[in-house]
Amino acid sequence: MLHGKTILITGASSGIGAAAAKLFAEAGANLVLAARRKERLEEVRASLPEAANRIAIFAGDVTDPEFSKASVDVAIETFGGLDGAFNNAGTLGDMGPVSEMNLDTWNHVVATNLTSAFLAAKYQVPAMRTVGGGSIVFTSTFVGHTIGLPGMAAYAAAKAGLIGLTQVLAVEHGAENIRVNALLPGGTKTEMAGDDPAFHEYIAGLHALKRMAQPEEIARAAMFLLSDAGSFVTGAAMLCDGGNSITKA
């Protein structure tokens, strides 16, 4: 589905990003894997020996204004262009009610989840324009879209903002054959979710499927949006949430 395409993945050192790296590599993509932890990126690449010559890594922080340009430059210099981007890096930040939240927490969460997406689009769109089109996917969430969860105001606001950004970008660049979509996962078994079985059981109960997602399941949805299989999908906030949004009991 992605054979010969060059895809940039942020947050690629673990969880959904690492699962996407494996899936996309198996589908024949060239990959630029980006995240803060270089050693973890090296581990992901080493776990895919058959695709190692199709994988470049870039260590950096998505909140750094230079990160997005530099990661796109790696794709162009290594593989000759950029066909798709899975902008997956994010953070929950310190949780708590708005009345007790400090401004530094708010700014950090918004910078990581939303401002980084603006910067990503700023450099990814021109690169895709050069190759005649492409696909951009942002990892959003159902939190702040279909449900509010206490203590998660900064996260919800930033991730909801991604949906608005997605819609505008889709309209601005649709005629250039650049598709832009937001992917809204449900509860997923990643490092962000911790390792407390009781917490996992509680989260699982919020979903119609009564379980949490595996990272690979979210990665498959991202691959659909990035590939030609999703060629007529743009401006969407696509739920991949195990029925969380429709579950009240």
C-alpha positions as CSV (number, residue, x, y, z in Angstrom):
1,M,0.0,0.0,0.0
2,L,3.0,2.3,0.6
3,H,5.5,0.8,-1.7
4,G,8.1,3.3,-2.9
5,K,6.5,6.2,-0.9
6,T,8.6,8.2,1.6
7,I,6.8,8.7,4.9
8,L,7.9,10.7,7.9
9,I,6.7,9.5,11.3
10,T,7.1,11.6,14.5
11,G,6.9,10.0,17.9
12,A,8.4,6.9,16.2
13,S,10.4,5.6,19.1
14,S,7.6,3.8,20.8
15,G,3.9,3.0,20.9
16,I,1.8,3.8,17.9
17,G,4.7,5.4,16.1
18,A,7.0,2.4,16.4
19,A,4.1,0.1,15.4
20,A,3.5,2.3,12.3
21,A,7.2,2.1,11.4
22,K,7.0,-1.7,11.4
23,L,3.8,-1.7,9.4
24,F,4.9,0.9,6.9
25,A,8.3,-0.7,6.4
26,E,6.6,-4.1,5.6
27,A,4.4,-2.2,3.1
28,G,7.5,-1.1,1.2
29,A,7.8,2.5,2.3
30,N,11.0,4.6,2.8
31,L,10.8,6.0,6.3
32,V,12.1,8.9,8.3
33,L,11.7,8.1,11.9
34,A,11.7,11.1,14.2
35,A,11.6,11.3,18.0
36,R,13.5,12.7,21.0
37,R,15.3,9.5,21.9
38,K,17.9,8.6,19.3
39,E,18.8,5.3,21.0
40,R,15.1,4.2,20.8
41,L,15.0,5.1,17.2
42,E,18.1,3.0,16.6
43,E,16.4,0.1,18.3
44,V,13.3,0.5,16.1
45,R,15.5,0.5,13.0
46,A,17.5,-2.5,14.2
47,S,14.3,-4.4,14.7
48,L,13.6,-4.1,11.0
49,P,16.8,-5.4,9.4
50,E,15.2,-6.2,6.0
51,A,14.2,-2.5,5.7
52,A,17.2,-0.9,7.4
53,N,18.5,0.7,4.1
54,R,15.1,2.3,3.7
55,I,15.0,3.9,7.2
56,A,16.6,7.2,8.2
57,I,16.4,8.5,11.7
58,F,16.2,12.0,13.1
59,A,16.4,12.9,16.8
60,G,14.8,16.1,17.9
61,D,11.9,17.7,19.8
62,V,8.7,18.6,17.9
63,T,8.5,21.8,20.0
64,D,11.7,23.0,18.5
65,P,10.8,25.4,15.6
66,E,13.7,23.9,13.6
67,F,12.6,20.3,14.0
68,S,10.0,20.2,11.3
69,K,12.1,21.7,8.6
70,A,15.1,19.6,9.5
71,S,13.1,16.3,9.5
72,V,11.6,17.2,6.1
73,D,15.1,18.0,4.8
74,V,16.2,14.5,5.9
75,A,13.5,12.9,3.7
76,I,14.4,15.0,0.7
77,E,18.2,14.5,1.1
78,T,17.9,10.8,1.8
79,F,15.0,9.7,-0.4
80,G,14.5,12.5,-2.9
81,G,11.2,13.8,-1.5
82,L,8.3,13.4,0.9
83,D,5.0,11.7,0.1
84,G,3.4,11.4,3.5
85,A,3.7,12.3,7.1
86,F,2.2,10.7,10.2
87,N,2.5,13.5,12.8
88,N,2.0,11.3,15.9
89,A,4.1,12.8,18.6
90,G,2.2,14.1,21.6
91,T,1.9,14.4,25.4
92,L,-0.7,14.3,28.0
93,G,1.2,16.7,30.3
94,D,0.5,17.1,34.0
95,M,-3.2,16.4,34.6
96,G,-5.4,18.4,36.9
97,P,-8.3,20.9,36.9
98,V,-8.0,24.2,35.0
99,S,-8.2,26.2,38.2
100,E,-5.0,24.5,39.5
101,M,-3.1,24.2,36.2
102,N,-0.1,26.4,35.7
103,L,0.6,28.2,32.5
104,D,3.8,26.3,31.9
105,T,1.9,23.0,31.7
106,W,-0.7,24.5,29.4
107,N,2.0,26.0,27.1
108,H,4.0,22.7,27.0
109,V,1.0,20.6,26.1
110,V,-0.3,23.0,23.4
111,A,3.2,23.3,22.0
112,T,3.7,19.6,21.8
113,N,0.3,18.6,20.4
114,L,-0.8,21.6,18.4
115,T,1.9,24.2,17.6
116,S,4.1,21.3,16.4
117,A,1.4,20.4,13.9
118,F,1.3,23.9,12.5
119,L,5.1,23.8,12.1
120,A,4.9,20.3,10.5
121,A,2.4,21.5,7.9
122,K,4.4,24.6,7.2
123,Y,7.3,22.5,5.9
124,Q,5.6,19.2,4.8
125,V,3.0,20.9,2.5
126,P,5.7,22.6,0.3
127,A,7.7,19.3,0.1
128,M,4.6,17.4,-1.0
129,R,3.7,20.0,-3.5
130,T,7.0,19.5,-5.1
131,V,6.3,15.8,-5.7
132,G,2.8,16.4,-7.0
133,G,0.8,15.6,-3.8
134,G,0.8,13.6,-0.6
135,S,-1.0,12.8,2.6
136,I,-0.7,14.3,6.1
137,V,-2.1,12.6,9.2
138,F,-2.3,14.1,12.6
139,T,-2.9,12.0,15.7
140,S,-5.8,13.6,17.6
141,T,-8.1,11.9,20.1
142,F,-11.7,11.5,21.1
143,V,-11.0,13.5,24.2
144,G,-12.3,17.0,23.6
145,H,-14.1,15.8,20.5
146,T,-16.8,13.3,21.6
147,I,-16.2,13.4,25.3
148,G,-14.6,15.5,28.1
149,L,-12.5,13.8,30.7
150,P,-11.6,15.7,33.9
151,G,-8.1,16.9,34.3
152,M,-7.3,16.8,30.6
153,A,-8.2,20.4,29.5
154,A,-4.9,21.3,27.9
155,Y,-4.7,17.9,26.1
156,A,-8.3,18.1,24.9
157,A,-8.0,21.7,23.7
158,A,-4.8,21.0,21.8
159,K,-6.0,17.8,20.2
160,A,-9.4,19.4,19.3
161,G,-7.4,22.2,17.7
162,L,-5.8,19.7,15.5
163,I,-9.1,18.9,13.9
164,G,-9.7,22.5,13.0
165,L,-6.2,22.8,11.6
166,T,-6.8,19.6,9.6
167,Q,-10.0,20.9,8.1
168,V,-8.5,24.2,7.0
169,L,-5.4,22.5,5.5
170,A,-7.5,20.1,3.6
171,V,-9.4,22.9,2.0
172,E,-6.3,25.0,1.3
173,H,-4.4,22.2,-0.4
174,G,-7.0,19.7,-1.8
175,A,-6.6,21.1,-5.3
176,E,-2.9,20.3,-5.0
177,N,-3.6,16.7,-4.4
178,I,-2.5,17.0,-0.8
179,R,-4.9,15.2,1.6
180,V,-5.0,16.1,5.3
181,N,-6.8,14.0,8.0
182,A,-6.9,13.6,11.8
183,L,-6.9,10.2,13.3
184,L,-8.7,9.8,16.7
185,P,-7.6,6.7,18.5
186,G,-9.3,5.3,21.6
187,G,-7.5,4.0,24.6
188,T,-4.3,2.3,23.4
189,K,-1.8,0.1,25.2
190,T,1.3,2.3,25.0
191,E,3.8,3.8,27.5
192,M,1.5,6.8,27.8
193,A,-1.2,4.5,29.2
194,G,1.1,3.1,31.9
195,D,1.1,-0.5,33.1
196,D,-1.5,-0.6,35.8
197,P,-3.9,-3.5,35.0
198,A,-6.7,-2.0,37.0
199,F,-6.4,1.2,35.1
200,H,-6.4,-0.7,31.8
201,E,-9.5,-2.6,32.8
202,Y,-11.3,0.7,33.6
203,I,-10.3,2.2,30.3
204,A,-11.3,-0.9,28.4
205,G,-14.8,-0.7,29.9
206,L,-15.3,2.7,28.3
207,H,-15.2,1.1,24.9
208,A,-17.9,-0.8,23.1
209,L,-15.4,-3.5,22.3
210,K,-14.5,-3.7,26.1
211,R,-10.8,-3.7,25.4
212,M,-8.0,-1.3,24.6
213,A,-6.4,-1.0,21.2
214,Q,-3.0,-2.5,20.4
215,P,-0.7,0.1,18.7
216,E,-0.8,-1.9,15.5
217,E,-4.5,-1.4,15.2
218,I,-4.1,2.4,15.2
219,A,-1.2,2.2,12.8
220,R,-3.3,0.3,10.3
221,A,-5.8,3.1,10.3
222,A,-3.0,5.6,9.8
223,M,-1.8,3.5,6.8
224,F,-5.2,3.6,5.2
225,L,-5.2,7.4,5.4
226,L,-1.7,7.7,4.1
227,S,-2.1,5.3,1.2
228,D,-4.0,5.4,-2.0
229,A,-6.7,3.3,-0.3
230,G,-7.8,6.5,1.3
231,S,-7.5,8.6,-1.9
232,F,-10.9,10.3,-1.5
233,V,-10.6,11.0,2.2
234,T,-9.6,14.4,3.3
235,G,-10.5,16.8,6.1
236,A,-11.8,13.9,8.2
237,A,-11.7,13.4,11.9
238,M,-11.6,9.6,11.7
239,L,-12.5,7.8,14.9
240,C,-10.6,4.6,15.5
241,D,-11.8,4.3,19.1
242,G,-13.3,0.9,19.6
243,G,-16.7,2.5,20.1
244,N,-15.7,4.7,23.0
245,S,-17.6,7.6,21.6
246,I,-20.9,5.7,21.5
247,T,-20.6,3.9,24.9
248,K,-22.4,5.2,28.0
249,A,-22.3,2.1,30.1
